[in-house]
Amino acid sequence: MSVINVPANKNFLSPLGFKFTLGRAPNLSFNIQEARIPGIQLGEIVTPSPFVVIPNSDGITYNPLSISFRVSEDMDDYLEIHNWMVGLGAPESFAQYKALQDVQPGNPQTVYSDITLLITNSSMRPNLKFTFHDAFPTSLGDLEFNTTDTDVNYMQCTVDFRYLRYTIDYVT
C-alpha cells in the first residue's frame, strides 16, 4: 500500500496580500499598487571532456524588483525616488550625494536601503518576509498627463530596484 503525501496547507496564494516598506522612501509604501517578486537565474559553466560536456553551476543573477504605485498629488512618493536617483547618478554638487549618506532620524539607511515585502496568508496575517538587501532605484517610469481622458485615471508609475541579494523568512 502506498502513502499519498497531502500538502498541509491547501490554500492558494492571493495576489492581494502584501505590504511594502522602504526605509529611504516611507511615503511610497502607502500607494503601492503592484509588486513583483523577481526571478533568479543560476549561471552555467560547461567543462569539456573527451566524452561529454559536463555542466557546472555558476553564480546567481537576480532580476530587478519592480513595483507600481499611484502618485500622490504632492508627488512626495515620486520625488523620494527621483531625488534618490539624482543624488546617486548625476548630482550637481557634492552636497546632493552627501545628503544620501547622512543618516536621517529613525532611518538607519544611507545610500542604499533595505526593502521589505511582507506576504500575507489567506487570513491576511503575515506569513513570509522577503528582504531585499542594499537596494537602490535604477528606473523610474514616465508620468503621462492627458486631457483627452473622459474619466479620471490617477497617475501610476513604475520603479525598478537593483539589490545585492534577497532573503526569504517565515514570519512567526
N, CA and C atoms as an extended XYZ file, in Angstrom:
516
Properties=species:S:1:pos:R:3:atomname:S:1:resname:S:1:resid:I:1 pbc="F F F"
N         0.843       -1.167        0.000 N   MET     1
C         0.000        0.000        0.000 CA  MET     1
C         0.894        1.237        0.000 C   MET     1
N         0.643        2.173       -0.889 N   SER     2
C         1.465        3.369       -0.980 CA  SER     2
C         0.847        4.493       -0.150 C   SER     2
N         1.701        5.363        0.351 N   VAL     3
C         1.269        6.510        1.152 CA  VAL     3
C         1.228        7.728        0.242 C   VAL     3
N         0.120        8.449        0.287 N   ILE     4
C        -0.031        9.665       -0.518 CA  ILE     4
C         0.284       10.864        0.367 C   ILE     4
N         1.220       11.675       -0.080 N   ASN     5
C         1.569       12.891        0.659 CA  ASN     5
C         0.623       14.008        0.262 C   ASN     5
N        -0.141       14.498        1.233 N   VAL     6
C        -1.085       15.586        1.009 CA  VAL     6
C        -0.483       16.853        1.607 C   VAL     6
N        -0.512       17.963        0.868 N   PRO     7
C         0.042       19.206        1.419 CA  PRO     7
C        -0.683       19.614        2.699 C   PRO     7
N         0.072       20.164        3.654 N   ALA     8
C        -0.523       20.599        4.918 CA  ALA     8
C        -1.439       21.806        4.709 C   ALA     8
N        -1.068       22.714        3.818 N   ASN     9
C        -1.870       23.908        3.560 CA  ASN     9
C        -2.378       23.829        2.132 C   ASN     9
N        -3.683       23.789        1.970 N   LYS    10
C        -4.279       23.662        0.636 CA  LYS    10
C        -4.779       24.993        0.087 C   LYS    10
N        -4.535       26.097        0.787 N   ASN    11
C        -4.954       27.408        0.310 CA  ASN    11
C        -3.961       27.920       -0.736 C   ASN    11
N        -4.492       28.671       -1.693 N   PHE    12
C        -3.647       29.263       -2.726 CA  PHE    12
C        -3.212       30.665       -2.316 C   PHE    12
N        -2.121       31.104       -2.874 N   LEU    13
C        -1.576       32.425       -2.581 CA  LEU    13
C        -2.404       33.495       -3.274 C   LEU    13
N        -2.841       34.492       -2.520 N   SER    14
C        -3.639       35.588       -3.065 CA  SER    14
C        -2.725       36.724       -3.524 C   SER    14
N        -3.009       37.343       -4.665 N   PRO    15
C        -2.188       38.472       -5.117 CA  PRO    15
C        -2.496       39.771       -4.369 C   PRO    15
N        -3.490       39.757       -3.490 N   LEU    16
C        -3.886       40.970       -2.767 CA  LEU    16
C        -3.152       41.163       -1.453 C   LEU    16
N        -2.540       40.108       -0.923 N   GLY    17
C        -1.986       40.161        0.419 CA  GLY    17
C        -0.509       40.450        0.473 C   GLY    17
N        -0.147       41.746        0.478 N   PHE    18
C         1.259       42.108        0.640 CA  PHE    18
C         1.370       43.499        1.243 C   PHE    18
N         2.514       43.756        1.854 N   LYS    19
C         2.834       45.074        2.390 CA  LYS    19
C         4.273       45.391        2.024 C   LYS    19
N         4.499       46.570        1.501 N   PHE    20
C         5.805       47.004        1.009 CA  PHE    20
C         6.340       48.095        1.932 C   PHE    20
N         7.592       47.975        2.358 N   THR    21
C         8.225       49.045        3.127 CA  THR    21
C         9.633       49.303        2.596 C   THR    21
N         9.969       50.581        2.522 N   LEU    22
C        11.273       51.041        2.048 CA  LEU    22
C        11.703       52.175        2.962 C   LEU    22
N        12.760       51.944        3.739 N   GLY    23
C        13.204       52.920        4.723 CA  GLY    23
C        13.509       54.289        4.145 C   GLY    23
N        14.124       54.342        2.984 N   ARG    24
C        14.524       55.618        2.397 CA  ARG    24
C        13.343       56.375        1.791 C   ARG    24
N        12.263       55.687        1.463 N   ALA    25
C        11.100       56.335        0.839 CA  ALA    25
C         9.816       55.901        1.558 C   ALA    25
N         9.587       56.413        2.777 N   PRO    26
C         8.423       55.966        3.546 CA  PRO    26
C         7.085       56.345        2.923 C   PRO    26
N         7.014       57.454        2.181 N   ASN    27
C         5.741       57.864        1.556 CA  ASN    27
C         5.306       56.895        0.462 C   ASN    27
N         6.261       56.239       -0.164 N   LEU    28
C         5.971       55.310       -1.254 CA  LEU    28
C         5.146       54.119       -0.783 C   LEU    28
N         5.372       53.690        0.443 N   SER    29
C         4.724       52.484        0.972 CA  SER    29
C         3.200       52.557        0.967 C   SER    29
N         2.630       53.740        1.079 N   PHE    30
C         1.181       53.889        1.182 CA  PHE    30
C         0.454       53.725       -0.150 C   PHE    30
N         1.149       53.897       -1.255 N   ASN    31
C         0.478       53.940       -2.553 CA  ASN    31
C         0.842       52.795       -3.489 C   ASN    31
N         1.457       51.754       -2.967 N   ILE    32
C         1.857       50.626       -3.810 CA  ILE    32
C         0.625       49.918       -4.347 C   ILE    32
N         0.599       49.702       -5.641 N   GLN    33
C        -0.500       49.006       -6.305 CA  GLN    33
C        -0.110       47.591       -6.712 C   GLN    33
N         1.161       47.427       -7.059 N   GLU    34
C         1.615       46.149       -7.605 CA  GLU    34
C         3.082       45.949       -7.260 C   GLU    34
N         3.419       44.734       -6.859 N   ALA    35
C         4.816       44.369       -6.591 CA  ALA    35
C         5.060       42.992       -7.196 C   ALA    35
N         6.195       42.831       -7.800 N   ARG    36
C         6.552       41.548       -8.409 CA  ARG    36
C         7.777       40.986       -7.714 C   ARG    36
N         7.645       39.765       -7.189 N   ILE    37
C         8.823       39.111       -6.620 CA  ILE    37
C         9.691       38.684       -7.796 C   ILE    37
N        10.923       39.173       -7.836 N   PRO    38
C        11.769       38.893       -9.003 CA  PRO    38
C        12.253       37.455       -9.072 C   PRO    38
N        12.489       37.021      -10.290 N   GLY    39
C        13.044       35.690      -10.518 CA  GLY    39
C        14.550       35.695      -10.350 C   GLY    39
N        15.114       34.522      -10.332 N   ILE    40
C        16.565       34.368      -10.255 CA  ILE    40
C        17.009       33.374      -11.314 C   ILE    40
N        18.242       33.530      -11.760 N   GLN    41
C        18.838       32.588      -12.704 CA  GLN    41
C        20.155       32.092      -12.122 C   GLN    41
N        20.396       30.828      -12.327 N   LEU    42
C        21.672       30.231      -11.933 CA  LEU    42
C        22.507       30.057      -13.190 C   LEU    42
N        23.649       30.704      -13.203 N   GLY    43
C        24.525       30.605      -14.361 CA  GLY    43
C        25.071       29.195      -14.531 C   GLY    43
N        25.599       28.963      -15.712 N   GLU    44
C        26.111       27.625      -16.024 CA  GLU    44
C        27.466       27.748      -16.704 C   GLU    44
N        28.392       26.934      -16.254 N   ILE    45
C        29.710       26.825      -16.881 CA  ILE    45
C        29.839       25.383      -17.357 C   ILE    45
N        30.285       25.213      -18.572 N   VAL    46
C        30.473       23.849      -19.078 CA  VAL    46
C        31.965       23.518      -19.105 C   VAL    46
N        32.254       22.307      -18.714 N   THR    47
C        33.628       21.813      -18.717 CA  THR    47
C        33.736       20.752      -19.803 C   THR    47
N        34.542       21.004      -20.808 N   PRO    48
C        34.675       19.994      -21.864 CA  PRO    48
C        35.443       18.775      -21.355 C   PRO    48
N        35.111       17.656      -21.891 N   SER    49
C        35.854       16.421      -21.626 CA  SER    49
C        35.882       15.621      -22.927 C   SER    49
N        36.680       14.607      -23.021 N   PRO    50
C        36.750       13.840      -24.274 CA  PRO    50
C        35.430       13.143      -24.625 C   PRO    50
N        34.572       12.936      -23.634 N   PHE    51
C        33.365       12.152      -23.904 CA  PHE    51
C        32.090       12.985      -23.911 C   PHE    51
N        31.843       13.746      -22.855 N   VAL    52
C        30.628       14.577      -22.776 CA  VAL    52
C        30.999       15.935      -22.198 C   VAL    52
N        30.150       16.897      -22.425 N   VAL    53
C        30.316       18.211      -21.812 CA  VAL    53
C        29.697       18.132      -20.418 C   VAL    53
N        30.432       18.559      -19.398 N   ILE    54
C        29.971       18.459      -18.010 CA  ILE    54
C        29.486       19.842      -17.555 C   ILE    54
N        28.187       19.962      -17.247 N   PRO    55
C        27.677       21.254      -16.771 CA  PRO    55
C        27.972       21.460      -15.289 C   PRO    55
N        28.305       22.693      -14.922 N   ASN    56
C        28.538       23.075      -13.528 CA  ASN    56
C        27.791       24.366      -13.255 C   ASN    56
N        27.401       24.556      -12.007 N   SER    57
C        26.676       25.780      -11.666 CA  SER    57
C        27.647       26.942      -11.487 C   SER    57
N        27.124       28.132      -11.742 N   ASP    58
C        27.884       29.372      -11.599 CA  ASP    58
C        27.091       30.272      -10.651 C   ASP    58
N        27.372       31.553      -10.606 N   GLY    59
C        26.715       32.485       -9.694 CA  GLY    59
C        25.258       32.743      -10.033 C   GLY    59
N        24.545       33.254       -9.053 N   ILE    60
C        23.125       33.591       -9.212 CA  ILE    60
C        22.998       35.025       -9.702 C   ILE    60
N        22.083       35.247      -10.628 N   THR    61
C        21.733       36.583      -11.099 CA  THR    61
C        20.289       36.849      -10.700 C   THR    61
N        20.057       37.982      -10.040 N   TYR    62
C        18.715       38.361       -9.608 CA  TYR    62
C        18.092       39.340      -10.602 C   TYR    62
N        16.831       39.127      -10.951 N   ASN    63
C        16.094       40.091      -11.759 CA  ASN    63
C        15.789       41.322      -10.905 C   ASN    63
N        15.528       42.467      -11.529 N   PRO    64
C        15.186       43.662      -10.748 CA  PRO    64
C        13.844       43.485      -10.031 C   PRO    64
N        13.713       44.167       -8.900 N   LEU    65
C        12.445       44.255       -8.192 CA  LEU    65
C        11.665       45.390       -8.823 C   LEU    65
N        10.463       45.111       -9.285 N   SER    66
C         9.648       46.109       -9.969 CA  SER    66
C         8.354       46.333       -9.185 C   SER    66
N         8.060       47.598       -8.906 N   ILE    67
C         6.815       47.938       -8.218 CA  ILE    67
C         6.101       49.047       -8.981 C   ILE    67
N         4.786       49.084       -8.845 N   SER    68
C         3.969       50.163       -9.409 CA  SER    68
C         3.236       50.847       -8.268 C   SER    68
N         3.133       52.156       -8.355 N   PHE    69
C         2.465       52.913       -7.296 CA  PHE    69
C         1.643       54.051       -7.893 C   PHE    69
N         0.593       54.435       -7.168 N   ARG    70
C        -0.190       55.614       -7.524 CA  ARG    70
C         0.543       56.823       -6.978 C   ARG    70
N         0.686       57.837       -7.800 N   VAL    71
C         1.432       59.028       -7.424 CA  VAL    71
C         0.502       59.980       -6.680 C   VAL    71
N         0.926       60.424       -5.500 N   SER    72
C         0.120       61.371       -4.719 CA  SER    72
C         0.154       62.738       -5.401 C   SER    72
N        -0.836       63.573       -5.127 N   GLU    73
C        -0.920       64.859       -5.814 CA  GLU    73
C         0.223       65.799       -5.451 C   GLU    73
N         0.843       65.616       -4.287 N   ASP    74
C         2.031       66.400       -3.939 CA  ASP    74
C         3.301       65.786       -4.522 C   ASP    74
N         3.172       64.601       -5.096 N   MET    75
C         4.264       63.867       -5.720 CA  MET    75
C         5.403       63.557       -4.751 C   MET    75
N         5.112       63.519       -3.438 N   ASP    76
C         6.172       63.247       -2.473 CA  ASP    76
C         6.742       61.839       -2.632 C   ASP    76
N         5.902       60.862       -2.983 N   ASP    77
C         6.384       59.498       -3.202 CA  ASP    77
C         7.275       59.427       -4.447 C   ASP    77
N         6.864       60.086       -5.495 N   TYR    78
C         7.642       60.141       -6.734 CA  TYR    78
C         8.982       60.852       -6.496 C   TYR    78
N         8.922       61.985       -5.787 N   LEU    79
C        10.127       62.778       -5.562 CA  LEU    79
C        11.141       62.081       -4.649 C   LEU    79
N        10.662       61.232       -3.737 N   GLU    80
C        11.595       60.467       -2.908 CA  GLU    80
C        12.513       59.620       -3.792 C   GLU    80
N        11.926       58.940       -4.760 N   ILE    81
C        12.722       58.094       -5.660 CA  ILE    81
C        13.531       58.951       -6.626 C   ILE    81
N        12.909       59.961       -7.200 N   HIS    82
C        13.589       60.842       -8.153 CA  HIS    82
C        14.840       61.473       -7.536 C   HIS    82
N        14.695       62.048       -6.358 N   ASN    83
C        15.830       62.723       -5.718 CA  ASN    83
C        16.913       61.730       -5.303 C   ASN    83
N        16.511       60.547       -4.919 N   TRP    84
C        17.476       59.489       -4.583 CA  TRP    84
C        18.295       59.135       -5.820 C   TRP    84
N        17.612       58.981       -6.955 N   MET    85
C        18.319       58.634       -8.191 CA  MET    85
C        19.246       59.760       -8.647 C   MET    85
N        18.783       61.004       -8.556 N   VAL    86
C        19.627       62.134       -8.954 CA  VAL    86
C        20.857       62.211       -8.056 C   VAL    86
N        20.687       62.009       -6.759 N   GLY    87
C        21.822       62.038       -5.838 CA  GLY    87
C        22.828       60.942       -6.123 C   GLY    87
N        22.334       59.766       -6.544 N   LEU    88
C        23.236       58.652       -6.867 CA  LEU    88
C        23.929       58.827       -8.210 C   LEU    88
N        23.185       59.296       -9.204 N   GLY    89
C        23.690       59.223      -10.567 CA  GLY    89
C        24.199       60.491      -11.191 C   GLY    89
N        23.624       61.630      -10.852 N   ALA    90
C        24.021       62.862      -11.536 CA  ALA    90
C        23.901       64.065      -10.612 C   ALA    90
N        24.590       64.011       -9.483 N   PRO    91
C        24.476       65.161       -8.586 CA  PRO    91
C        25.107       66.411       -9.191 C   PRO    91
N        24.496       67.547       -8.907 N   GLU    92
C        25.040       68.821       -9.370 CA  GLU    92
C        26.114       69.339       -8.416 C   GLU    92
N        26.098       68.777       -7.203 N   SER    93
C        27.100       69.181       -6.217 CA  SER    93
C        27.368       68.008       -5.279 C   SER    93
N        28.445       68.102       -4.535 N   PHE    94
C        28.763       67.062       -3.563 CA  PHE    94
C        27.698       67.005       -2.475 C   PHE    94
N        27.034       68.124       -2.227 N   ALA    95
C        26.010       68.170       -1.178 CA  ALA    95
C        24.859       67.220       -1.486 C   ALA    95
N        24.483       67.064       -2.763 N   GLN    96
C        23.397       66.143       -3.125 CA  GLN    96
C        23.766       64.702       -2.785 C   GLN    96
N        24.983       64.310       -3.093 N   TYR    97
C        25.403       62.948       -2.784 CA  TYR    97
C        25.594       62.777       -1.279 C   TYR    97
N        26.135       63.792       -0.617 N   LYS    98
C        26.333       63.721        0.831 CA  LYS    98
C        25.000       63.586        1.545 C   LYS    98
N        23.958       64.214        1.029 N   ALA    99
C        22.631       64.106        1.649 CA  ALA    99
C        22.157       62.656        1.676 C   ALA    99
N        22.552       61.872        0.699 N   LEU   100
C        22.193       60.452        0.693 CA  LEU   100
C        22.926       59.694        1.799 C   LEU   100
N        24.128       60.136        2.123 N   GLN   101
C        24.941       59.449        3.120 CA  GLN   101
C        24.556       59.830        4.544 C   GLN   101
N        23.923       60.982        4.718 N   ASP   102
C        23.537       61.416        6.054 CA  ASP   102
C        22.403       60.540        6.575 C   ASP   102
N        22.592       60.033        7.770 N   VAL   103
C        21.564       59.193        8.385 CA  VAL   103
C        20.461       60.098        8.914 C   VAL   103
N        19.223       59.781        8.517 N   GLN   104
C        18.081       60.559        8.971 CA  GLN   104
C        17.568       59.990       10.292 C   GLN   104
N        16.963       60.822       11.146 N   PRO   105
C        16.452       60.325       12.433 CA  PRO   105
C        15.458       59.179       12.228 C   PRO   105
N        15.672       58.097       12.926 N   GLY   106
C        14.776       56.942       12.835 CA  GLY   106
C        14.969       56.099       11.592 C   GLY   106
N        15.918       56.460       10.725 N   ASN   107
C        16.147       55.714        9.496 CA  ASN   107
C        17.638       55.388        9.371 C   ASN   107
N        18.018       54.130        9.617 N   PRO   108
C        19.433       53.777        9.564 CA  PRO   108
C        19.976       53.625        8.140 C   PRO   108
N        19.147       53.801        7.119 N   GLN   109
C        19.584       53.615        5.740 CA  GLN   109
C        20.425       54.804        5.289 C   GLN   109
N        21.376       54.535        4.425 N   THR   110
C        22.181       55.614        3.868 CA  THR   110
C        22.010       55.603        2.353 C   THR   110
N        23.085       55.426        1.599 N   VAL   111
C        22.995       55.464        0.139 CA  VAL   111
C        22.085       54.358       -0.387 C   VAL   111
N        22.178       53.180        0.192 N   TYR   112
C        21.312       52.059       -0.184 CA  TYR   112
C        20.278       51.861        0.912 C   TYR   112
N        19.254       51.117        0.592 N   SER   113
C        18.196       50.888        1.567 CA  SER   113
C        17.678       49.466        1.440 C   SER   113
N        17.349       48.851        2.547 N   ASP   114
C        16.711       47.543        2.506 CA  ASP   114
C        15.221       47.722        2.202 C   ASP   114
N        14.678       46.798        1.453 N   ILE   115
C        13.256       46.795        1.111 CA  ILE   115
C        12.650       45.532        1.702 C   ILE   115
N        11.476       45.665        2.301 N   THR   116
C        10.775       44.508        2.843 CA  THR   116
C         9.445       44.349        2.122 C   THR   116
N         9.191       43.147        1.663 N   LEU   117
C         7.911       42.789        1.066 CA  LEU   117
C         7.328       41.680        1.934 C   LEU   117
N         6.271       42.019        2.655 N   LEU   118
C         5.633       41.093        3.578 CA  LEU   118
C         4.436       40.466        2.875 C   LEU   118
N         4.429       39.146        2.784 N   ILE   119
C         3.365       38.409        2.106 CA  ILE   119
C         2.447       37.820        3.177 C   ILE   119
N         1.138       38.008        2.996 N   THR   120
C         0.184       37.503        3.981 CA  THR   120
C        -0.453       36.196        3.513 C   THR   120
N        -1.015       35.469        4.472 N   ASN   121
C        -1.700       34.223        4.148 CA  ASN   121
C        -3.172       34.504        3.841 C   ASN   121
N        -3.971       33.469        3.713 N   SER   122
C        -5.384       33.640        3.346 CA  SER   122
C        -6.185       34.342        4.437 C   SER   122
N        -5.665       34.398        5.666 N   SER   123
C        -6.314       35.127        6.765 CA  SER   123
C        -5.761       36.545        6.886 C   SER   123
N        -4.962       36.968        5.906 N   MET   124
C        -4.331       38.293        5.870 CA  MET   124
C        -3.381       38.521        7.054 C   MET   124
N        -2.786       37.447        7.535 N   ARG   125
C        -1.761       37.537        8.577 CA  ARG   125
C        -0.395       37.375        7.916 C   ARG   125
N         0.617       38.095        8.410 N   PRO   126
C         1.961       37.967        7.821 CA  PRO   126
C         2.436       36.520        7.817 C   PRO   126
N         2.956       36.098        6.671 N   ASN   127
C         3.370       34.713        6.505 CA  ASN   127
C         4.846       34.606        6.100 C   ASN   127
N         5.218       35.329        5.053 N   LEU   128
C         6.598       35.317        4.552 CA  LEU   128
C         7.130       36.742        4.457 C   LEU   128
N         8.431       36.890        4.734 N   LYS   129
C         9.065       38.203        4.619 CA  LYS   129
C        10.227       38.097        3.645 C   LYS   129
N        10.124       38.850        2.548 N   PHE   130
C        11.204       38.967        1.578 CA  PHE   130
C        11.966       40.245        1.920 C   PHE   130
N        13.265       40.123        2.151 N   THR   131
C        14.091       41.293        2.427 CA  THR   131
C        15.103       41.440        1.299 C   THR   131
N        15.040       42.573        0.614 N   PHE   132
C        15.957       42.895       -0.479 CA  PHE   132
C        17.050       43.789        0.113 C   PHE   132
N        18.259       43.280        0.157 N   HIS   133
C        19.356       43.943        0.850 CA  HIS   133
C        20.094       44.918       -0.072 C   HIS   133
N        20.404       46.089        0.490 N   ASP   134
C        21.192       47.130       -0.192 CA  ASP   134
C        20.606       47.483       -1.556 C   ASP   134
N        19.347       47.857       -1.566 N   ALA   135
C        18.650       48.190       -2.812 CA  ALA   135
C        18.842       49.662       -3.177 C   ALA   135
N        18.704       49.929       -4.470 N   PHE   136
C        18.726       51.297       -4.978 CA  PHE   136
C        17.918       51.332       -6.270 C   PHE   136
N        17.266       52.461       -6.564 N   PRO   137
C        16.431       52.534       -7.771 CA  PRO   137
C        17.281       52.685       -9.027 C   PRO   137
N        16.863       52.015      -10.101 N   THR   138
C        17.581       52.119      -11.374 CA  THR   138
C        16.703       52.683      -12.480 C   THR   138
N        15.395       52.660      -12.291 N   SER   139
C        14.494       53.146      -13.335 CA  SER   139
C        13.228       53.689      -12.691 C   SER   139
N        12.837       54.876      -13.096 N   LEU   140
C        11.589       55.494      -12.643 CA  LEU   140
C        10.783       55.825      -13.885 C   LEU   140
N         9.579       55.312      -13.943 N   GLY   141
C         8.762       55.424      -15.153 CA  GLY   141
C         8.265       56.822      -15.449 C   GLY   141
N         7.672       56.951      -16.642 N   ASP   142
C         7.109       58.215      -17.115 CA  ASP   142
C         5.820       58.540      -16.372 C   ASP   142
N         5.499       59.832      -16.328 N   LEU   143
C         4.194       60.296      -15.878 CA  LEU   143
C         3.527       60.971      -17.071 C   LEU   143
N         2.405       60.435      -17.492 N   GLU   144
C         1.739       60.955      -18.686 CA  GLU   144
C         0.500       61.754      -18.301 C   GLU   144
N         0.530       63.038      -18.620 N   PHE   145
C        -0.631       63.901      -18.418 CA  PHE   145
C        -1.425       63.902      -19.720 C   PHE   145
N        -2.756       63.785      -19.601 N   ASN   146
C        -3.578       63.626      -20.797 CA  ASN   146
C        -4.941       64.268      -20.564 C   ASN   146
N        -5.295       65.253      -21.373 N   THR   147
C        -6.581       65.938      -21.213 CA  THR   147
C        -7.699       65.283      -22.021 C   THR   147
N        -7.387       64.250      -22.782 N   THR   148
C        -8.418       63.623      -23.607 CA  THR   148
C        -9.153       62.491      -22.902 C   THR   148
N        -8.701       62.089      -21.698 N   ASP   149
C        -9.407       61.044      -20.954 CA  ASP   149
C       -10.773       61.544      -20.522 C   ASP   149
N       -11.764       60.670      -20.613 N   THR   150
C       -13.117       61.044      -20.182 CA  THR   150
C       -13.329       60.774      -18.694 C   THR   150
N       -12.557       59.885      -18.112 N   ASP   151
C       -12.600       59.594      -16.682 CA  ASP   151
C       -11.282       60.015      -16.050 C   ASP   151
N       -11.319       60.181      -14.735 N   VAL   152
C       -10.083       60.494      -14.023 CA  VAL   152
C        -9.325       59.189      -13.797 C   VAL   152
N        -8.211       59.046      -14.476 N   ASN   153
C        -7.316       57.911      -14.288 CA  ASN   153
C        -6.101       58.425      -13.538 C   ASN   153
N        -6.022       58.089      -12.274 N   TYR   154
C        -4.952       58.623      -11.448 CA  TYR   154
C        -3.594       58.133      -11.939 C   TYR   154
N        -2.605       58.988      -11.758 N   MET   155
C        -1.251       58.695      -12.221 CA  MET   155
C        -0.707       57.451      -11.534 C   MET   155
N        -0.109       56.604      -12.338 N   GLN   156
C         0.568       55.422      -11.827 CA  GLN   156
C         1.971       55.413      -12.415 C   GLN   156
N         2.926       54.975      -11.637 N   CYS   157
C         4.319       54.984      -12.058 CA  CYS   157
C         4.975       53.670      -11.632 C   CYS   157
N         5.986       53.267      -12.362 N   THR   158
C         6.728       52.053      -12.051 CA  THR   158
C         8.167       52.421      -11.699 C   THR   158
N         8.710       51.745      -10.709 N   VAL   159
C        10.109       51.938      -10.332 CA  VAL   159
C        10.755       50.557      -10.213 C   VAL   159
N        11.972       50.444      -10.750 N   ASP   160
C        12.751       49.205      -10.670 CA  ASP   160
C        13.920       49.414       -9.721 C   ASP   160
N        14.203       48.382       -8.935 N   PHE   161
C        15.306       48.418       -7.985 CA  PHE   161
C        16.276       47.276       -8.277 C   PHE   161
N        17.550       47.554       -8.121 N   ARG   162
C        18.586       46.520       -8.083 CA  ARG   162
C        18.983       46.370       -6.621 C   ARG   162
N        19.550       45.241       -6.280 N   TYR   163
C        19.869       44.934       -4.890 CA  TYR   163
C        20.964       43.886       -4.883 C   TYR   163
N        21.584       43.722       -3.738 N   LEU   164
C        22.674       42.761       -3.598 CA  LEU   164
C        22.158       41.327       -3.632 C   LEU   164
N        21.120       41.059       -2.847 N   ARG   165
C        20.514       39.729       -2.767 CA  ARG   165
C        19.195       39.882       -2.032 C   ARG   165
N        18.400       38.815       -2.026 N   TYR   166
C        17.238       38.836       -1.149 CA  TYR   166
C        17.141       37.558       -0.351 C   TYR   166
N        16.542       37.683        0.837 N   THR   167
C        16.345       36.547        1.724 CA  THR   167
C        14.855       36.367        1.964 C   THR   167
N        14.465       35.140        2.249 N   ILE   168
C        13.064       34.795        2.494 CA  ILE   168
C        12.986       34.128        3.859 C   ILE   168
N        12.140       34.675        4.724 N   ASP   169
C        11.974       34.124        6.065 CA  ASP   169
C        10.487       33.954        6.369 C   ASP   169
N        10.178       32.899        7.128 N   TYR   170
C         8.818       32.740        7.623 CA  TYR   170
C         8.623       33.688        8.801 C   TYR   170
N         7.445       34.297        8.870 N   VAL   171
C         7.092       35.174        9.976 CA  VAL   171
C         6.454       34.308       11.051 C   VAL   171
N         6.959       34.411       12.255 N   THR   172
C         6.408       33.573       13.330 CA  THR   172
C         5.575       34.378       14.286 C   THR   172
